[in-house]
Amino acid sequence: MELYLILKIIFGIGFLVATYAVMRNLDIIKIILIYFKDKLLGK
């Protein structure tokens, strides 16, 4: 039972870190998507 609790806590922390990383990089992801869109439609 303790192992399950520890795994749940680790998973929760990992989820928060991943969400934070995605939120921090949203502007970079948008720039990359706009670049690829312009490359595909520009030709």
C-alpha atoms as one frame of an Amber mdcrd trajectory, in Angstrom:
protein
   0.000   0.000   0.000   2.845   2.399   0.771   4.460   1.615  -2.580   1.203
   2.557  -4.346   1.124   5.886  -2.478   4.758   6.636  -3.365   4.125   5.820
  -7.035   1.052   8.068  -7.031   3.065  10.958  -5.573   5.899  10.467  -8.098
   3.393  10.325 -10.955   1.691  13.514  -9.720   4.973  15.406  -9.483   5.996
  14.175 -12.942   2.671  15.307 -14.380   3.071  18.772 -12.844   6.626  19.110
 -14.181   5.548  18.000 -17.668   2.618  20.439 -17.664   4.903  23.273 -16.545
   7.430  22.449 -19.284   4.708  22.456 -21.963   3.285  25.769 -20.722   6.747
  27.369 -20.728   7.408  26.191 -24.297   4.014  26.982 -25.844   5.348  30.095
 -27.580   8.261  28.093 -29.048   5.845  25.359 -30.209   3.617  27.995 -31.847
   6.594  29.515 -33.682   7.644  26.087 -34.993   4.093  25.280 -36.150   3.761
  28.644 -37.918   7.130  28.075 -39.602   6.107  24.641 -40.917   2.715  25.971
 -42.045   4.427  28.761 -44.017   6.886  26.268 -45.514   4.093  23.936 -46.670
   1.696  26.610 -47.956   4.369  28.965 -49.237   5.377  26.667 -52.083
